[in-house]
């Protein structure tokens, strides 16, 4: 077998003319976390939660989005939500991938915004795997995605390997695999 080959592209995850909506799955063939959905809760992203944590104001019910999954639009930078102003993602200097609160564009000082790239992995499956990976610029030798255990059994916190990431008890992932959504419905009114 040839060594694993990875290609990177500085394009968006997909190159749409309209919003491309997708959920994300952990990708690490041969690992029990492979194919598990990524869900938003408490401002962070996790593997192992049955559903995301969502909110919809009482005046919007019964027209609230279902909130069955964490849905992204075009890249992992943007959550597909109905709340005015939307919700964007950012990465703390310590590596935790976070999302802004509803009605807020606040990003903590020193946080990374962007850095998501297309990653195509060859030689691990019969067909190449297309993933989203994270690589800070410029930070040679840094980048990648990890899943770190939490106190809740079977629940893992998703992190980016930033220069300030120091945890050693995590599982390295090849990346996050987009799972396309066929409907245009918002993932949630907001993620909480």
Backbone torsions as a table, in degrees:
resi	resn	phi	psi	omega
1	UNK	NA	140.5	177.3
2	UNK	-76.1	153.1	175.2
3	UNK	-59.3	152.1	178.6
4	UNK	-59.1	132.8	179.6
5	UNK	-111.1	130.9	179.8
6	UNK	-122.6	129.4	174.2
7	UNK	-110.2	139.2	178.6
8	UNK	-114.3	147.8	176.7
9	UNK	-135.9	134.2	-179.9
10	UNK	-83.9	12.3	176.0
11	UNK	-79.8	168.8	173.7
12	UNK	-65.4	166.5	-177.7
13	UNK	-51.3	-44.0	174.1
14	UNK	-135.0	157.5	-179.1
15	UNK	-108.6	83.8	-174.3
16	UNK	-92.1	160.2	168.7
17	UNK	-99.1	-20.3	171.0
18	UNK	-128.2	172.6	-176.8
19	UNK	-61.7	128.0	173.2
20	UNK	-98.5	120.2	-174.5
21	UNK	-104.4	136.3	-178.4
22	UNK	-156.4	157.5	167.8
23	UNK	-99.4	172.8	178.2
24	UNK	-122.9	143.0	176.6
25	UNK	-121.1	146.2	174.1
26	UNK	-67.5	142.2	177.9
27	UNK	-127.9	113.0	172.6
28	UNK	-160.2	83.8	-177.4
29	UNK	-50.5	138.7	-179.8
30	UNK	87.2	-5.8	179.7
31	UNK	-107.9	143.0	179.1
32	UNK	-59.0	-19.7	178.6
33	UNK	-78.7	-14.6	-177.3
34	UNK	-58.2	129.1	177.5
35	UNK	82.1	0.8	179.4
36	UNK	-79.3	139.7	-178.7
37	UNK	-70.9	150.9	175.0
38	UNK	-96.8	126.4	179.2
39	UNK	-124.7	146.8	179.3
40	UNK	-88.3	136.9	175.4
41	UNK	-164.5	135.6	175.1
42	UNK	60.2	26.3	179.2
43	UNK	87.1	-1.7	-178.9
44	UNK	-125.5	-179.2	179.6
45	UNK	-122.0	139.4	-172.9
46	UNK	-136.3	153.0	164.2
47	UNK	-102.7	139.2	174.4
48	UNK	104.6	-5.3	174.8
49	UNK	-88.7	137.5	-178.2
50	UNK	-67.5	-32.0	-179.0
51	UNK	-146.7	160.5	172.9
52	UNK	-74.9	165.1	174.0
53	UNK	-92.6	121.2	-174.6
54	UNK	-130.9	165.5	176.2
55	UNK	-141.0	144.4	171.4
56	UNK	-142.3	128.2	-177.8
57	UNK	-63.4	145.9	-177.9
58	UNK	-53.2	-35.6	-178.0
59	UNK	-68.8	-15.4	178.5
60	UNK	-89.9	-17.2	-178.8
61	UNK	-71.9	141.9	9.8
62	UNK	-93.7	20.2	-177.0
63	UNK	-94.9	20.2	-178.6
64	UNK	-75.4	146.3	171.9
65	UNK	-58.3	156.1	-174.5
66	UNK	-65.8	-31.5	-179.4
67	UNK	68.7	27.3	-177.4
68	UNK	-77.3	-18.7	-175.3
69	UNK	-154.7	165.3	173.2
70	UNK	-90.2	115.3	-174.0
71	UNK	-111.9	134.0	178.7
72	UNK	-110.0	156.3	177.5
73	UNK	-121.1	117.3	175.1
74	UNK	72.4	-49.3	178.0
75	UNK	-144.0	167.7	174.6
76	UNK	-68.1	2.8	177.4
77	UNK	-77.3	-20.4	-169.2
78	UNK	-130.8	122.9	173.2
79	UNK	-83.4	142.7	-179.1
80	UNK	-90.8	91.6	-176.1
81	UNK	-127.3	159.9	-179.8
82	UNK	-88.1	-20.8	-176.0
83	UNK	-55.6	134.4	177.9
84	UNK	-55.8	133.2	-178.4
85	UNK	91.8	-16.1	178.1
86	UNK	69.0	-171.3	176.3
87	UNK	-139.8	126.0	179.7
88	UNK	-109.6	165.2	179.5
89	UNK	-108.2	159.6	175.5
90	UNK	-154.1	168.9	-177.7
91	UNK	-125.0	123.4	178.7
92	UNK	-67.3	155.6	177.5
93	UNK	-55.6	-26.8	178.9
94	UNK	-82.5	-2.6	174.6
95	UNK	105.7	-15.7	-177.1
96	UNK	-67.9	126.9	177.5
97	UNK	-84.4	121.0	-173.1
98	UNK	-123.7	169.7	172.4
99	UNK	-134.0	149.5	-177.6
100	UNK	-69.7	150.8	175.6
101	UNK	-67.8	158.3	176.2
102	UNK	-57.2	143.4	179.0
103	UNK	64.8	20.4	-177.7
104	UNK	-135.1	142.6	172.5
105	UNK	-111.9	12.6	-176.6
106	UNK	-63.4	128.9	172.4
107	UNK	-126.7	126.0	-177.7
108	UNK	-59.8	148.0	176.4
109	UNK	-55.4	138.3	178.5
110	UNK	84.9	-6.5	-180.0
111	UNK	-73.1	150.7	177.0
112	UNK	-88.9	140.7	171.1
113	UNK	-125.2	135.9	-176.3
114	UNK	81.2	-158.2	-178.7
115	UNK	92.1	-2.2	179.1
116	UNK	-79.1	132.1	-179.4
117	UNK	-131.2	155.6	170.2
118	UNK	-71.4	137.5	176.0
119	UNK	-129.1	125.2	175.2
120	UNK	-113.0	122.2	-177.0
121	UNK	-107.5	127.7	178.0
122	UNK	-108.3	164.4	169.9
123	UNK	76.7	2.2	177.6
124	UNK	-105.6	-22.4	-178.3
125	UNK	-134.7	166.1	176.4
126	UNK	-59.5	-32.4	177.9
127	UNK	-116.6	151.3	175.7
128	UNK	-58.1	147.9	177.7
129	UNK	-103.2	127.1	176.6
130	UNK	-99.4	123.4	-173.9
131	UNK	-131.7	165.5	167.8
132	UNK	-100.1	128.7	176.1
133	UNK	-123.0	165.2	179.9
134	UNK	-124.7	129.7	-179.0
135	UNK	-142.6	115.9	179.8
136	UNK	-71.7	152.1	179.3
137	UNK	-129.6	130.9	-11.3
138	UNK	-91.3	130.5	176.1
139	UNK	-157.9	75.2	-177.5
140	UNK	-53.3	137.3	177.8
141	UNK	82.4	-2.0	179.8
142	UNK	-104.5	166.2	174.6
143	UNK	116.8	166.7	-178.0
144	UNK	114.3	174.4	-177.1
145	UNK	-125.1	140.9	176.9
146	UNK	-130.1	159.4	173.2
147	UNK	-120.5	117.7	-174.2
148	UNK	-110.6	133.5	-179.1
149	UNK	-61.5	148.8	175.9
150	UNK	-114.7	173.3	176.1
151	UNK	-62.3	-21.6	178.1
152	UNK	-82.8	123.5	-177.1
153	UNK	-57.5	130.4	177.7
154	UNK	79.0	4.9	179.7
155	UNK	-110.7	129.7	-177.1
156	UNK	-123.4	135.4	176.8
157	UNK	-85.4	131.9	178.8
158	UNK	-86.2	131.2	-179.7
159	UNK	-132.1	155.5	169.0
160	UNK	-100.4	146.8	179.5
161	UNK	-86.3	82.3	178.3
162	UNK	-82.0	168.7	174.4
163	UNK	-57.7	-26.8	-179.6
164	UNK	-93.7	4.2	179.6
165	UNK	-75.9	126.0	-175.0
166	UNK	-124.5	-4.8	-177.3
167	UNK	-65.2	144.5	-179.2
168	UNK	-120.1	3.5	-176.3
169	UNK	-105.0	25.3	-171.5
170	UNK	-106.8	162.4	175.5
171	UNK	-100.6	122.6	175.1
172	UNK	-72.5	134.4	176.0
173	UNK	-106.4	151.1	172.4
174	UNK	-64.9	-32.2	-179.3
175	UNK	162.8	-163.1	179.4
176	UNK	-116.7	124.8	-174.2
177	UNK	-93.4	123.9	177.1
178	UNK	-70.0	137.5	173.5
179	UNK	-117.7	111.1	-172.8
180	UNK	-64.0	143.0	173.7
181	UNK	-102.0	140.8	-179.1
182	UNK	-94.7	-17.7	-178.8
183	UNK	-102.7	154.9	180.0
184	UNK	-93.9	5.8	-178.4
185	UNK	-62.2	141.6	175.6
186	UNK	-58.4	149.2	176.5
187	UNK	-69.5	-33.3	-179.7
188	UNK	-164.8	164.8	170.9
189	UNK	-67.7	-47.7	168.7
190	UNK	-154.2	156.0	173.0
191	UNK	-96.8	139.3	-177.3
192	UNK	-116.0	NA	NA
